Structure formats: C-alpha cells, structure tokens
Amino acid sequence: MRDNQMHQHYDIAIIGGGITGLSSAYHLGKSKDLKICLSTSSEVSASRSSANMISGGLIDNFTRIVQRHGPEKAEQAWKYSNHAFDALMEFAKANGIKTVKGERRRLIETPDELEECKKAVVELNEAGFKSLMEKAPDGSEHLLGQQNDGERAASIDSQGLLDYLEKSTSTVTRLGKTTRVIRESQQFKIETEKESFTAEVIIYANHLDISHFLPGLKEVLVSSQDQWLRMQTEAGTLPFAPGTVLSWRHGHYWAQIESDRQLTMGGARFLRPMAGFEADKAELSEKVSKNLPEAWAKYFPKRPLTKMIASKASLDIRPCDEIPVIGPMFGETGIFLGAGYMGQGISLGFKAGQSLAQLVLGKSDELPRFFWPERHRSLASTDNEEN
C-alpha cells in the first residue's frame, strides 16, 4: 500500500457497516500500517435486523448443489461454510459472546424429499462430512423422517457480536454513507453525504446497494424480501433442543429453536408477489404471518405456536445461482465485495470479511475460487457509467 499521510486519503475504504464490513475492518486492522475507513449509514443494516441464527453447510441441501455445480464445487462450498461456522463459534467463545450450540436438521414430508435427503446423506459422508437419516420427531405428523447434519448450528447474540466488532475497530475512521464512487487512475474518489475522500482499494459490503455501484452485477444480485416471527408455544416444550436450526420444503421454511418454548421462524416467500424478489422496501405480509404458524402446526399440532413475541420484515440480496458472491470484482482492479449469503449472513458474513482481508493483503485464503464474482461475467451489464 502507498504511504500517504493526507487526511482524506485511505489505503482501504470499506463501504457497509454490517457484519461483513466490520469483520473486514477487524481483520485488516491487525495490519497497523494501513489507513482504513468505514463508510456506513445510520440506518439499520440487514445483518442487524436478522435472527440470531448461524449454521454450517448451506441452506440448500448438498445433493442439490452437486446437481447444479458438480461434486467438487459442492464440497468446497460446504467445507467453507462449515469453517465459517467454526471460526465464528471460536471467535465468540474467545471474546465472551453468548452462543447456544444445536444441530442442523432438515424435516422431510414428501417421498421426493426423502429420496433427496437419503442421497444427500450418502454424498455428504462420502465427501467426509457428517450426516445421517433419522425417524420423524416424536409426536410429529405428516413427516417421513429428518436429515441430521450434526452439531452444525447455533444461536448467537448477534447484537453482542456486532457491538464487540464495533468496539474492536474503534481506530478505523467512520464516515457517512457513500453516495458516489469514481475511478481516478489508480485510486478511487468516494463521495459521502457530507464529504469526499480517496482510497486505493474498496471493499463493498453494502449488500443492498452493491449493484448500484457495480452495475455489472445487476442481473446477479437481486433484492429479496423476507420476514420472521418470534413465537412461543404454551402447550409444553418444543421437540428440539435450543440452538437447533430446522428447514423444510427445500429451504422454503426455516426455524431456530431459542429455548424450550420459543423459536424464530421464517420463510414462505412464495406467498408474496414475485416471491419477494425485486422488492424495494421491507413490509410485513399478513399472508406470511398467518401461514408460518400454520406450517408449524401441520407437523406439530400438539405444540402450536400461540403467542407472538416479535415480527420483523427485512430486505436482503440473493445471488441468481444461490451461491455467495465473495472476492475481487472481474474486469476491475482494487475492488472486492461480499454479498448473497442466502440466510447465513452472520457466519458467512464474518468469514467473508476475513477472506476479503486476506485477498486485499495478497495472502492465500481458503475461499473457493468459484465464489468469486467472475463466474457471472457472462451476465454482466453493459452499463459502464460512473456512479
């Protein structure tokens, strides 16, 4: 990096103050000779409004990833996600951030799902990962079984994590929300709502705005609207241990067990217009709010969710091929990004920040090459206007 003591020049500008931006700042901050700034808005970021869920693997089942991307890439993706989970659990333990470890389970309702999960279990074990088939939970109805991927899930105090990262990056200069980025030879001019500055490297961690600054990704990263409900049962205890993460209907529904009687549940985006895609704001859907506890009651009628604790709508970014987009931007120098974590924004976002820091510093990292944006080069927009 160039040694430049000008007040308004930085070696690295990180745009976005959620988990990826803060993690990037934290890991880059270990290099004391770097001048780093973090550009963020005062608005609540997507990661700050999410459930406290982390898990290994990916939301989609292993065999479906194999079908789309081949066994080698599926194994790389699964391994990276597992390492992301482990890295965050170790970080939380070392820094006093509360976690409750559970299991990653997939509930099975249809014969097609049963065959898919059986195949996934075989493929996961052949690839060196732990997975097994189990009978349906006691007291459940309409379920044919469940896939148990082991202790690959947990609840985490996400606000405590973000607060710790904020405190640990206090030496990183905070600036306002970025409104425009212009390339000037070998550096970038960055304008915020109140000031402008220059930087040699940019890390885009502002999920919802990335395609505004990188129009080549407009067809790749699509806004997606979702919501979750935090609910309790007043009819005994839930049939899973706290910390357990569940999914069913190919990931269209998910739930995280928070205590013996309380869970957070989300999904059912298919009830929204266009399945929630290309939304420009987050809104609670009455249809979804009604459907979520009904979907739970179908399987666990003796443990209905009868008490609403909280509800939250959010916007996120989903990659068109449902694989995270992390790494250097194709056709550019000095630009890196991380986005599209498919519901695993806390653990993958933390790991992405570490990987981006390594790439910026020119160091090796375990980030799979096919996570890089370059795989979407053929979809790139021809809009090359400056923003």
FIFITI-243376 format. One record per residue (C-alpha): x, y, z; residue number from 1. Coordinates in steps of 0.5 Angstrom, whole numbers. Layout:
<pts>
{pt {X,Y,Z},NUM};
...
</pts>
This chain:
<pts>
{pt {0,0,0},1};
{pt {2,7,-1},2};
{pt {5,11,5},3};
{pt {0,17,4},4};
{pt {-1,22,10},5};
{pt {-6,26,7},6};
{pt {-12,27,12},7};
{pt {-17,25,6},8};
{pt {-13,19,3},9};
{pt {-14,12,6},10};
{pt {-11,5,4},11};
{pt {-17,2,4},12};
{pt {-25,4,4},13};
{pt {-30,-1,7},14};
{pt {-37,1,5},15};
{pt {-42,-2,9},16};
{pt {-42,-3,17},17};
{pt {-46,-9,18},18};
{pt {-42,-16,19},19};
{pt {-38,-16,13},20};
{pt {-36,-9,13},21};
{pt {-34,-10,21},22};
{pt {-31,-16,20},23};
{pt {-26,-14,14},24};
{pt {-24,-8,19},25};
{pt {-23,-12,24},26};
{pt {-18,-17,21},27};
{pt {-15,-11,16},28};
{pt {-14,-7,23},29};
{pt {-9,-12,25},30};
{pt {-4,-9,20},31};
{pt {-2,-3,24},32};
{pt {1,1,18},33};
{pt {-6,1,14},34};
{pt {-10,7,14},35};
{pt {-17,5,14},36};
{pt {-24,8,14},37};
{pt {-31,5,14},38};
{pt {-37,8,10},39};
{pt {-44,7,13},40};
{pt {-51,10,14},41};
{pt {-54,11,21},42};
{pt {-60,6,18},43};
{pt {-60,-1,21},44};
{pt {-57,-6,16},45};
{pt {-60,-12,14},46};
{pt {-55,-16,19},47};
{pt {-57,-12,25},48};
{pt {-64,-14,24},49};
{pt {-63,-21,23},50};
{pt {-65,-27,27},51};
{pt {-59,-30,32},52};
{pt {-58,-36,27},53};
{pt {-52,-39,25},54};
{pt {-50,-46,21},55};
{pt {-45,-49,17},56};
{pt {-47,-52,11},57};
{pt {-51,-48,6},58};
{pt {-59,-47,6},59};
{pt {-60,-52,0},60};
{pt {-58,-59,1},61};
{pt {-52,-62,-1},62};
{pt {-54,-66,-7},63};
{pt {-58,-60,-10},64};
{pt {-51,-56,-10},65};
{pt {-48,-62,-13},66};
{pt {-53,-63,-19},67};
{pt {-52,-55,-20},68};
{pt {-45,-54,-19},69};
{pt {-41,-61,-19},70};
{pt {-39,-65,-13},71};
{pt {-32,-62,-13},72};
{pt {-35,-55,-12},73};
{pt {-41,-57,-7},74};
{pt {-35,-60,-3},75};
{pt {-31,-53,-3},76};
{pt {-37,-49,-1},77};
{pt {-40,-54,4},78};
{pt {-33,-54,7},79};
{pt {-32,-46,7},80};
{pt {-39,-45,10},81};
{pt {-37,-51,16},82};
{pt {-30,-47,17},83};
{pt {-34,-40,17},84};
{pt {-39,-43,23},85};
{pt {-33,-46,27},86};
{pt {-29,-39,26},87};
{pt {-35,-35,29},88};
{pt {-36,-40,34},89};
{pt {-29,-40,37},90};
{pt {-29,-32,36},91};
{pt {-35,-32,40},92};
{pt {-32,-36,46},93};
{pt {-26,-33,46},94};
{pt {-29,-26,47},95};
{pt {-35,-28,51},96};
{pt {-40,-27,46},97};
{pt {-46,-32,48},98};
{pt {-48,-38,44},99};
{pt {-52,-44,45},100};
{pt {-50,-50,40},101};
{pt {-55,-54,37},102};
{pt {-56,-59,31},103};
{pt {-57,-57,24},104};
{pt {-64,-61,22},105};
{pt {-68,-62,15},106};
{pt {-75,-64,16},107};
{pt {-78,-69,11},108};
{pt {-85,-69,9},109};
{pt {-85,-72,1},110};
{pt {-83,-78,-2},111};
{pt {-79,-74,-7},112};
{pt {-75,-70,-1},113};
{pt {-74,-77,3},114};
{pt {-70,-79,-3},115};
{pt {-66,-73,-4},116};
{pt {-64,-73,3},117};
{pt {-62,-80,3},118};
{pt {-58,-79,-3},119};
{pt {-55,-72,1},120};
{pt {-53,-76,7},121};
{pt {-49,-81,2},122};
{pt {-46,-76,-1},123};
{pt {-44,-72,5},124};
{pt {-41,-78,8},125};
{pt {-37,-80,2},126};
{pt {-34,-72,2},127};
{pt {-32,-73,9},128};
{pt {-38,-69,13},129};
{pt {-42,-72,18},130};
{pt {-50,-73,16},131};
{pt {-55,-79,18},132};
{pt {-62,-80,17},133};
{pt {-67,-81,23},134};
{pt {-74,-82,24},135};
{pt {-79,-77,25},136};
{pt {-79,-73,31},137};
{pt {-84,-76,37},138};
{pt {-91,-73,37},139};
{pt {-90,-70,30},140};
{pt {-95,-71,24},141};
{pt {-94,-72,16},142};
{pt {-87,-72,17},143};
{pt {-83,-78,14},144};
{pt {-76,-77,17},145};
{pt {-71,-72,18},146};
{pt {-64,-71,16},147};
{pt {-59,-69,22},148};
{pt {-52,-66,20},149};
{pt {-50,-66,27},150};
{pt {-48,-60,31},151};
{pt {-47,-55,25},152};
{pt {-52,-50,28},153};
{pt {-52,-45,34},154};
{pt {-56,-39,36},155};
{pt {-51,-33,38},156};
{pt {-52,-26,41},157};
{pt {-51,-22,34},158};
{pt {-52,-15,37},159};
{pt {-47,-17,42},160};
{pt {-42,-20,36},161};
{pt {-43,-13,33},162};
{pt {-42,-9,39},163};
{pt {-36,-13,40},164};
{pt {-33,-11,33},165};
{pt {-35,-4,33},166};
{pt {-31,-3,40},167};
{pt {-25,-7,37},168};
{pt {-25,-3,31},169};
{pt {-25,4,34},170};
{pt {-19,6,31},171};
{pt {-22,5,24},172};
{pt {-24,12,21},173};
{pt {-32,13,21},174};
{pt {-35,16,15},175};
{pt {-42,18,13},176};
{pt {-46,14,7},177};
{pt {-43,13,1},178};
{pt {-47,16,-5},179};
{pt {-42,16,-11},180};
{pt {-35,13,-13},181};
{pt {-31,15,-19},182};
{pt {-25,12,-21},183};
{pt {-19,16,-22},184};
{pt {-13,13,-25},185};
{pt {-10,8,-20},186};
{pt {-15,10,-14},187};
{pt {-22,12,-13},188};
{pt {-25,18,-11},189};
{pt {-31,17,-6},190};
{pt {-37,22,-4},191};
{pt {-41,21,2},192};
{pt {-47,25,4},193};
{pt {-42,31,7},194};
{pt {-35,30,5},195};
{pt {-31,26,0},196};
{pt {-24,23,0},197};
{pt {-20,18,-4},198};
{pt {-18,11,-3},199};
{pt {-13,6,-7},200};
{pt {-18,0,-5},201};
{pt {-25,-1,-4},202};
{pt {-29,-7,0},203};
{pt {-36,-7,-2},204};
{pt {-40,-10,4},205};
{pt {-46,-6,3},206};
{pt {-51,-11,1},207};
{pt {-57,-8,-2},208};
{pt {-53,-2,-6},209};
{pt {-48,-6,-9},210};
{pt {-51,-7,-16},211};
{pt {-52,1,-16},212};
{pt {-44,2,-15},213};
{pt {-43,-4,-19},214};
{pt {-48,-5,-25},215};
{pt {-44,-11,-28},216};
{pt {-48,-15,-22},217};
{pt {-55,-12,-23},218};
{pt {-57,-19,-26},219};
{pt {-53,-23,-21},220};
{pt {-55,-20,-14},221};
{pt {-63,-19,-13},222};
{pt {-66,-16,-8},223};
{pt {-71,-20,-4},224};
{pt {-76,-19,2},225};
{pt {-77,-24,8},226};
{pt {-79,-24,15},227};
{pt {-79,-28,21},228};
{pt {-83,-29,27},229};
{pt {-81,-30,34},230};
{pt {-86,-34,38},231};
{pt {-88,-39,44},232};
{pt {-92,-45,45},233};
{pt {-96,-45,51},234};
{pt {-97,-53,51},235};
{pt {-91,-56,53},236};
{pt {-84,-56,51},237};
{pt {-81,-56,43},238};
{pt {-79,-62,41},239};
{pt {-72,-60,39},240};
{pt {-66,-57,44},241};
{pt {-64,-50,44},242};
{pt {-60,-48,39},243};
{pt {-62,-53,33},244};
{pt {-64,-50,26},245};
{pt {-69,-53,22},246};
{pt {-71,-52,15},247};
{pt {-76,-56,11},248};
{pt {-79,-55,4},249};
{pt {-73,-55,0},250};
{pt {-71,-49,5},251};
{pt {-77,-45,4},252};
{pt {-79,-45,11},253};
{pt {-74,-45,17},254};
{pt {-74,-44,24},255};
{pt {-69,-43,30},256};
{pt {-70,-46,37},257};
{pt {-68,-41,42},258};
{pt {-71,-44,48},259};
{pt {-75,-50,51},260};
{pt {-82,-46,49},261};
{pt {-79,-41,44},262};
{pt {-77,-40,37},263};
{pt {-76,-36,31},264};
{pt {-79,-38,24},265};
{pt {-79,-35,17},266};
{pt {-80,-37,10},267};
{pt {-86,-37,6},268};
{pt {-83,-32,1},269};
{pt {-87,-36,-5},270};
{pt {-94,-32,-2},271};
{pt {-91,-25,-4},272};
{pt {-92,-22,-11},273};
{pt {-86,-25,-15},274};
{pt {-84,-29,-9},275};
{pt {-81,-23,-5},276};
{pt {-76,-21,-11},277};
{pt {-74,-14,-13},278};
{pt {-77,-11,-7},279};
{pt {-75,-4,-6},280};
{pt {-77,-4,2},281};
{pt {-79,-9,7},282};
{pt {-86,-10,9},283};
{pt {-89,-15,14},284};
{pt {-94,-19,10},285};
{pt {-101,-22,13},286};
{pt {-101,-28,9},287};
{pt {-94,-30,11},288};
{pt {-95,-28,18},289};
{pt {-101,-33,18},290};
{pt {-98,-38,14},291};
{pt {-92,-39,19},292};
{pt {-95,-42,25},293};
{pt {-100,-46,21},294};
{pt {-94,-49,17},295};
{pt {-91,-51,24},296};
{pt {-98,-53,27},297};
{pt {-98,-58,21},298};
{pt {-92,-62,23},299};
{pt {-93,-61,31},300};
{pt {-100,-60,32},301};
{pt {-99,-61,40},302};
{pt {-94,-56,40},303};
{pt {-98,-50,37},304};
{pt {-95,-43,37},305};
{pt {-100,-39,40},306};
{pt {-96,-33,43},307};
{pt {-93,-28,38},308};
{pt {-87,-24,41},309};
{pt {-84,-20,36},310};
{pt {-84,-20,28},311};
{pt {-79,-17,23},312};
{pt {-79,-16,16},313};
{pt {-72,-15,12},314};
{pt {-69,-14,5},315};
{pt {-63,-18,3},316};
{pt {-59,-20,-3},317};
{pt {-60,-26,-6},318};
{pt {-55,-29,-12},319};
{pt {-58,-31,-18},320};
{pt {-55,-38,-17},321};
{pt {-56,-38,-10},322};
{pt {-48,-39,-8},323};
{pt {-45,-33,-4},324};
{pt {-41,-28,-8},325};
{pt {-35,-26,-5},326};
{pt {-28,-24,-8},327};
{pt {-25,-19,-13},328};
{pt {-29,-16,-18},329};
{pt {-28,-18,-25},330};
{pt {-25,-13,-30},331};
{pt {-23,-8,-24},332};
{pt {-17,-7,-20},333};
{pt {-18,-5,-13},334};
{pt {-25,-7,-12},335};
{pt {-27,-13,-7},336};
{pt {-34,-15,-5},337};
{pt {-38,-20,-1},338};
{pt {-46,-21,-1},339};
{pt {-51,-26,-2},340};
{pt {-50,-31,4},341};
{pt {-57,-34,3},342};
{pt {-60,-33,10},343};
{pt {-53,-35,13},344};
{pt {-51,-27,14},345};
{pt {-48,-28,21},346};
{pt {-43,-34,20},347};
{pt {-41,-33,12},348};
{pt {-41,-25,13},349};
{pt {-36,-26,19},350};
{pt {-32,-31,15},351};
{pt {-32,-27,8},352};
{pt {-29,-21,12},353};
{pt {-23,-25,14},354};
{pt {-23,-28,7},355};
{pt {-23,-21,4},356};
{pt {-18,-18,8},357};
{pt {-13,-24,6},358};
{pt {-14,-22,-1},359};
{pt {-13,-15,0},360};
{pt {-7,-16,3},361};
{pt {-5,-21,-2},362};
{pt {-5,-27,2},363};
{pt {-8,-34,1},364};
{pt {-14,-36,3},365};
{pt {-19,-42,3},366};
{pt {-24,-38,0},367};
{pt {-27,-42,-6},368};
{pt {-25,-39,-13},369};
{pt {-32,-40,-16},370};
{pt {-35,-36,-10},371};
{pt {-31,-30,-14},372};
{pt {-36,-25,-18},373};
{pt {-32,-28,-24},374};
{pt {-37,-34,-25},375};
{pt {-42,-29,-27},376};
{pt {-38,-25,-32},377};
{pt {-43,-27,-38},378};
{pt {-49,-24,-34},379};
{pt {-45,-17,-33},380};
{pt {-49,-11,-35},381};
{pt {-46,-7,-41},382};
{pt {-48,0,-37},383};
{pt {-41,2,-35},384};
{pt {-43,9,-33},385};
{pt {-40,12,-27},386};
{pt {-44,12,-20},387};
</pts>
